[in-house]
Amino acid sequence: MIKITSAFTLLLILFVACATPASKLVIAQDRLTDFVDPFIGTGDHGHTYPGAAYPFGQIQLSPDNGTQGWDWCSGYHYTDSIVAGFSHLHLSGTGIGDLADISFLPVASDVVFKTGEKNGDFVSRYAGKYAHKDEVAKAGYYSVLLKNSGIKAEFTVAERAGWHRYTFPEGGQNNLIINLGFAINWDKPYKTALTVVDHSLVTGTRLSNGWANDQHVFFAVRFSSPIVKSEITSVGGENRTVGILKFNQKMVMAKVGVSSVSIENAIANLDSSSKGWDFEATKQAASDAWEKELSKIRIQSNDLAQKRIFYTSLYHTMVAPALFSDTNGEFKGIKGDVQKAVGYNRYTVFSLWDTYRALHPLYTLTQQARVNDMVKTLLDQYKQTGILPVWELEGNETFCMVGNHSIAVIAEALLKGIGDFDHQLAFEAMKATSMNDRDGMALYDKLGYMPADKVEQTVAKSLEVAIDDWCIAAVAKKLGKTEDAAYFSKRSENYRNYYDRQTRFMRGKLSNGQWTTPFDPSASNHQGSDYTEGNGWQYLWLVPQNVPGLIDLLGGKDSFADKLDSLFVVKEGVKGKNASPDISGLIGAYAHGNEPGHQTSFLFDFAGRAWRTQEINRQIQTTLYADKPSGLSGNEDCGQMSAWYIFSAMGFYPVNPSDLTYQFGSPIVQEAKLEVAPGKYFTMKAPQASIENKYILEAKLNGQTINRPYITHQEILEGGVLEFTMGSQPNKSLFK
């Protein structure tokens, strides 16, 4: 019976093929954008936004609720139901709010200014109301029906332009509010201006102070329908310009370009990537751009929820960093002057304390040309300021978080042979940054640690600096700088100065060499702690540059593995009334919702218990990620939370990105085909992988059994096939 059916099927296929022109014979294939759900992460503490974005594009066009608070850092939270405006720049998953610049709000009623009214009160009077059933969010597209006005608002994007399409109901007015005074969280405008140039062009300026200390946004808007009347005023004091534009048509489209330099550049950006008025074609082009990027990793999975988590994660890894230089290469420099990127694209929004761990390593496999541009971006900031960026935002240094992980990102690119950036300049920048007397560095260099009575968050800062030191040493060795290699290699061992053999934790140390007291490894204080967004349990494991050295400190492999096991089972993992809200996604004291622990579950690989890495990774994959708005267990942090999932789902992870290896975890998809160069692929196969089949029983690379729990970067770049045989019971003798 099987043979007859197969023969019949083959004949049917041949008949259809012969009857169909060759140009129309297409094999059906999933469109990967269909698995992207931008609402994932907009609930709980994910801090993502659902609006329209282009891969690494200059504009992120998304709704803002107008609500103050930590969970509205992106401007939007899934628990809300009010739209205060649709603005053009957004942060994805950060723990601090800013941006939401150049806010548009369509209204169907007359707009009246009240004398002495505050900007926020003005916004709330005209804010739209919505229900989630009336929202649509896709890769490159967002729409919502404002139920109090009946207006349908739709948005899409080009690389350097944001598109609006408003459909107004019959019987009402067709008005658009442009609000330059609207602000969320830390942002405050200090200069705004709006000009109606003619019946179809509006330009403006918004300069503000916030997390980005001096943000410059110049913009230009072209309308598809003529402006029949306009009014510009200030609401809530100076520098809070508001404009009201009136139209006769019931369908109005707008195209917006922005620049950090000038209105002229904003117009050029707008016109360079946005021709005509075909909204649907622009929407399709944005979707196609996303399809191209998402297609760099094709997975096979029988679980639709898993595919939605995977491809939404991959989507979230490409909304930041964002384009910052204009079409002519100009951008706002760190000192407020006009700079020019020559021969590369300038990027902004570098959440490096988070993203050096997995996001930038992912780019070295999927975005090598952009890695080159990003490294040149980091090096140019060094040339402007004498120090590499810590957390760059819209042409500003925020100095947010600890360490300086531009060093790790540049080192990884150099050691992996990516790009044509200047290696000597790169080393100069890394060395100068590491020797800069900032944030306790002089004490660190002199004493081998930062005294807790002189420097806050000393343990976290020093452990992160030691990682960067290792990176500098590796680069120095590659470049033949023997003395520098020895110096920074020695400094990378400074983590040892924080290890207390009595408590078996990393602890703060005072100037007199005594430990800080009292000490409780579960205690956390968001302010004034020895740790950054964490506690002693979480920071014990932050030595990815020398895991064997940490194993020795803890008494050998078995003692290390037992201690690591206890991390995941401790009953009260976090204590303290002022504990950081970032410590989330807990399994025992392990906090997956925050980045310092992202390598921790893979450390069993180094201690002969790879099966425990596999076990815990499956727990993280299935309990701390989900295809729903609350599907992220902590801040997305510009793609790092998602990058962890991408690597983990494929079965390997860069514990120390600059050592050019990836430790095995537990693949949850049955296949992942990774495009490592045009037409060249690396394929991971795990046909038995499932929620239950979480254990690796055997691993083969290109048909040959491998007895190590990792694969190298070079082996991935060479292509070929990595095969995992999976099962529901552990093979405890594997990778011993």
BELVEN-V293453 format. One record per residue. PSI is psi in whole degrees, -180 to 180 (NA if undefined). D_FIRST is the distance of its C-alpha to the first C-alpha in Angstrom with 1 decimal. Layout:
# BELVEN-V293453
<<PSI/D_FIRST> <PSI/D_FIRST>>
This chain:
# BELVEN-V293453
<<-42/0.0> <-43/3.8> <-39/5.4> <-45/5.2> <-44/6.2> <-42/8.6> <-43/9.9> <-42/10.6> <-43/12.3> <-43/14.2> <-40/15.5> <-42/16.5> <-43/18.4> <-39/20.0> <-46/21.1> <-41/22.6> <-41/24.3> <-31/25.8> <-8/27.0> <132/28.5> <142/31.7> <-34/31.5> <-18/34.1> <1/32.0> <103/28.6> <133/28.8> <125/26.3> <139/26.9> <142/28.8> <139/30.6> <118/34.3> <-28/36.0> <-23/39.0> <-18/36.9> <3/36.9> <126/40.7> <96/42.6> <-9/46.4> <-19/47.2> <125/46.0> <-7/49.3> <-10/51.6> <-178/52.0> <-128/53.5> <29/55.3> <-34/52.9> <31/55.4> <173/53.1> <154/53.4> <-2/50.8> <-176/52.3> <130/51.5> <154/51.8> <148/51.0> <113/49.9> <24/53.3> <170/55.0> <-22/58.6> <139/58.1> <103/56.3> <109/56.6> <157/56.1> <149/57.6> <133/60.4> <-21/61.2> <12/64.8> <135/64.7> <147/66.7> <162/65.2> <-40/63.2> <0/59.8> <27/60.6> <-31/61.1> <-5/58.7> <-18/60.3> <141/57.4> <141/56.1> <-20/53.3> <-11/55.5> <167/57.8> <20/57.8> <138/60.6> <115/60.7> <-16/64.1> <168/63.0> <115/60.5> <175/61.7> <-9/60.8> <132/61.0> <153/59.2> <139/58.7> <106/55.3> <19/55.4> <166/59.0> <3/61.3> <144/64.2> <151/64.3> <-174/65.6> <-133/64.8> <47/63.6> <146/65.8> <81/66.5> <128/65.4> <142/64.5> <113/64.3> <140/63.8> <149/65.8> <3/66.1> <172/69.6> <149/73.0> <125/73.8> <131/77.2> <136/78.8> <135/81.0> <129/84.1> <3/83.7> <141/80.1> <153/78.0> <-43/75.0> <-38/72.6> <-38/74.0> <-46/73.7> <-46/70.0> <-28/69.2> <-30/70.9> <2/68.4> <147/65.3> <154/62.0> <145/59.9> <162/56.1> <149/53.2> <-27/50.1> <-18/47.9> <12/49.9> <145/49.4> <128/46.8> <125/46.6> <172/44.5> <111/45.0> <10/48.0> <141/48.5> <141/50.1> <156/51.1> <145/52.8> <121/54.3> <106/57.8> <-21/58.0> <-19/61.8> <-17/62.3> <10/59.1> <133/58.8> <124/55.5> <128/55.9> <148/53.4> <141/53.6> <-179/52.0> <151/53.3> <-178/53.9> <-36/54.8> <23/58.5> <147/58.6> <136/57.7> <136/56.7> <145/57.6> <117/56.7> <129/58.4> <111/57.8> <148/60.8> <159/60.8> <146/62.9> <-13/66.3> <-177/66.9> <167/68.4> <80/66.6> <151/68.1> <126/67.2> <127/68.9> <114/69.1> <113/70.4> <-4/71.6> <-13/73.2> <133/70.0> <148/69.4> <144/67.2> <-116/68.2> <-4/70.4> <139/70.8> <119/74.1> <141/75.0> <-10/78.4> <125/78.4> <152/76.5> <146/77.0> <130/75.3> <128/76.3> <101/75.2> <-47/75.6> <-166/74.8> <-11/72.8> <-2/69.4> <129/70.2> <137/71.1> <163/71.9> <176/72.9> <140/73.6> <112/72.8> <136/74.4> <161/73.9> <138/74.4> <-143/71.8> <-46/69.5> <110/69.8> <-33/73.6> <88/74.2> <132/71.3> <123/71.8> <117/69.6> <145/70.5> <161/68.3> <140/68.0> <128/66.2> <136/65.5> <146/64.8> <-24/63.0> <147/65.5> <142/69.3> <121/71.1> <-19/73.6> <146/75.5> <154/75.7> <132/77.7> <132/78.0> <-176/79.7> <130/79.7> <122/78.5> <26/79.6> <180/82.0> <157/82.2> <21/79.2> <63/76.9> <137/76.4> <136/74.5> <144/73.8> <122/72.8> <134/71.3> <140/71.0> <156/68.7> <-32/68.6> <153/64.9> <-14/62.2> <118/59.8> <130/61.4> <151/59.8> <145/61.5> <132/60.9> <134/62.5> <149/63.4> <162/65.2> <151/67.2> <3/69.2> <-51/71.9> <162/72.9> <-39/72.2> <-42/72.1> <-36/69.3> <-41/67.4> <-43/67.6> <-42/66.5> <-45/63.5> <-49/62.6> <-24/62.9> <-28/61.2> <15/57.8> <98/57.9> <145/58.2> <-162/58.4> <32/57.3> <92/53.5> <-43/52.5> <-37/48.8> <-38/48.8> <-42/50.6> <-43/48.2> <-38/45.2> <-38/47.1> <-43/47.7> <-40/44.0> <-37/43.1> <-42/45.7> <-40/44.1> <-41/40.6> <-45/41.9> <-43/43.5> <-29/40.6> <-7/38.2> <-18/40.2> <113/38.0> <124/34.4> <159/32.6> <126/29.1> <141/29.0> <-4/26.8> <109/30.1> <-37/31.7> <-40/35.0> <-40/35.0> <-36/34.5> <-41/37.3> <-45/39.6> <-52/38.9> <-26/39.4> <-38/42.3> <-46/43.8> <-39/43.4> <-46/45.0> <-20/47.9> <-4/48.6> <18/49.5> <-13/51.9> <149/54.7> <160/56.6> <152/57.5> <138/59.2> <-34/63.0> <151/64.6> <179/65.0> <-27/64.0> <6/67.3> <-8/66.8> <151/69.4> <162/69.1> <125/71.5> <168/72.7> <-30/73.2> <10/77.0> <-5/76.4> <173/77.1> <123/74.9> <169/72.8> <129/70.6> <116/67.3> <117/67.5> <10/64.2> <163/62.1> <134/60.9> <135/62.8> <162/60.8> <170/62.0> <78/60.9> <97/60.6> <64/59.9> <-33/60.3> <-31/60.9> <-51/57.4> <-14/55.5> <-18/56.6> <-41/54.3> <-33/50.8> <-52/51.1> <-36/53.1> <-36/51.0> <-41/47.9> <-32/49.8> <-15/50.4> <-31/46.6> <-16/45.9> <52/49.4> <-36/51.4> <-40/53.5> <-33/54.4> <-44/55.2> <-46/57.8> <-39/59.2> <-41/59.4> <-42/61.2> <-35/63.6> <-48/64.1> <-42/65.0> <-34/67.3> <-35/69.1> <-36/70.0> <-43/71.5> <-30/73.6> <-34/74.8> <-16/75.6> <5/75.8> <143/73.0> <153/69.2> <145/67.7> <-54/66.8> <93/65.2> <138/65.8> <112/65.5> <47/66.4> <27/68.9> <147/70.4> <122/70.4> <-17/69.8> <35/70.2> <140/67.7> <-173/66.2> <163/67.2> <-175/67.0> <94/66.5> <10/62.9> <-36/63.4> <-49/64.2> <-41/60.8> <-44/59.0> <-42/61.2> <-44/60.9> <-46/57.2> <-44/57.0> <-46/59.6> <-25/58.1> <1/54.6> <32/56.2> <135/55.5> <176/57.7> <22/61.1> <161/63.4> <111/66.6> <-37/66.1> <-40/69.8> <-39/70.3> <-46/67.3> <-42/68.9> <-45/72.3> <-43/70.8> <-45/69.0> <-46/72.1> <-40/74.5> <-42/72.4> <-23/72.1> <-3/75.9> <133/76.8> <77/79.0> <136/76.8> <42/75.6> <6/77.0> <-35/76.0> <-40/79.6> <-41/79.7> <-44/76.2> <-36/77.3> <-45/80.6> <-18/79.6> <3/75.9> <165/75.2> <118/76.2> <132/78.7> <-20/77.4> <-3/80.9> <-24/81.0> <129/77.4> <157/74.9> <35/71.2> <-41/72.4> <-49/69.5> <-45/66.9> <-46/68.9> <-39/69.6> <-39/66.1> <-40/64.8> <-38/67.6> <-36/66.8> <-47/63.2> <-38/64.7> <-43/67.2> <-41/64.4> <-43/62.9> <-41/66.3> <-42/66.7> <-40/63.4> <-43/64.3> <-43/67.8> <-44/66.4> <-35/64.1> <3/67.1> <21/69.4> <82/71.7> <-46/72.3> <-44/75.0> <-39/73.0> <-44/69.9> <-42/71.9> <-51/73.6> <-27/70.6> <-42/68.6> <-43/71.3> <-29/71.4> <-12/67.7> <6/68.4> <-15/70.7> <-29/68.0> <-28/69.5> <-11/72.7> <-5/71.0> <123/69.4> <111/71.3> <-24/70.7> <-48/72.0> <-19/69.7> <43/66.9> <163/66.6> <125/67.6> <158/70.9> <145/73.5> <137/76.7> <173/80.2> <-30/82.8> <6/84.4> <-3/81.2> <153/80.6> <150/77.3> <143/77.2> <158/77.5> <167/76.3> <127/72.8> <116/69.6> <-19/66.4> <-12/64.7> <141/67.6> <137/67.1> <121/69.7> <-28/68.7> <138/72.2> <19/74.4> <167/71.8> <-9/71.3> <160/67.7> <112/66.1> <49/63.8> <-168/63.0> <-172/64.6> <-35/65.1> <-43/61.6> <-34/59.9> <-7/62.3> <-30/62.3> <6/59.1> <64/60.2> <57/60.7> <-20/57.6> <-16/59.7> <69/60.4> <-41/58.1> <-37/59.1> <-39/62.7> <-38/61.9> <-42/60.2> <-43/63.4> <-37/65.5> <6/63.4> <19/63.8> <174/60.8> <-47/57.0> <-44/56.7> <-42/59.6> <-50/58.2> <-36/54.7> <-43/56.2> <-42/58.4> <-39/55.5> <-40/53.6> <-27/56.5> <-39/56.3> <-2/53.1> <-7/54.3> <136/57.9> <-41/58.5> <90/60.9> <-25/59.8> <130/62.3> <154/65.7> <132/68.4> <-29/69.5> <27/69.5> <144/66.2> <133/64.5> <-14/61.9> <-18/59.8> <92/59.1> <178/55.8> <51/52.2> <136/53.5> <100/51.8> <-121/54.8> <-4/57.3> <130/54.7> <95/54.9> <-21/51.9> <0/53.5> <148/56.1> <-30/55.9> <-17/58.0> <7/55.4> <-23/52.3> <-10/52.2> <-42/53.0> <-19/49.5> <-4/48.8> <-19/51.9> <-27/50.3> <-33/48.7> <-12/52.2> <17/52.9> <14/50.0> <55/48.1> <-28/45.5> <-29/43.3> <-37/45.8> <-45/45.6> <-41/41.9> <-49/42.4> <-37/45.1> <-39/43.4> <-36/40.4> <-43/42.9> <-46/44.7> <-38/41.6> <-16/40.3> <-20/43.6> <6/45.9> <141/43.7> <159/42.0> <64/40.9> <166/43.8> <-34/47.4> <28/48.6> <0/45.9> <136/48.4> <0/50.5> <-177/53.5> <134/55.0> <-33/52.6> <57/55.5> <29/54.6> <-11/51.1> <-43/51.7> <-39/49.9> <-38/46.8> <-37/47.1> <-45/46.9> <-42/43.6> <-52/42.2> <-49/43.1> <-40/42.1> <-31/38.7> <-10/38.1> <10/39.4> <158/42.8> <141/46.3> <88/49.7> <-47/52.0> <96/54.8> <-34/53.8> <-5/56.5> <4/55.5> <28/52.4> <160/49.9> <121/47.2> <144/46.7> <142/43.2> <-118/42.4> <104/39.0> <137/36.5> <-13/34.9> <157/32.6> <-23/29.6> <144/30.9> <121/34.1> <112/34.7> <122/38.4> <107/40.1> <-13/43.1> <160/44.3> <118/43.3> <8/39.9> <133/40.1> <146/38.0> <129/38.1> <129/34.8> <129/34.6> <130/31.2> <71/30.7> <-27/27.0> <-3/27.7> <135/30.7> <180/31.1> <-42/34.0> <-41/33.6> <78/32.7> <-8/36.1> <137/37.1> <123/36.8> <-31/35.9> <149/36.0> <136/37.0> <141/36.4> <116/38.0> <41/36.4> <-7/34.6> <130/37.9> <134/38.5> <138/41.5> <36/43.8> <148/45.7> <38/45.1> <165/45.6> <152/44.8> <160/47.5> <-40/48.0> <-38/48.0> <-36/44.7> <-46/43.2> <-28/45.0> <-8/43.7> <-161/40.1> <-165/37.3> <128/35.0> <120/36.1> <130/33.3> <131/33.7> <123/31.7> <153/32.3> <172/32.5> <-8/34.0> <140/36.7> <146/39.4> <91/39.9> <-12/43.6> <-6/44.4> <137/42.8> <32/45.4> <NA/48.3>>
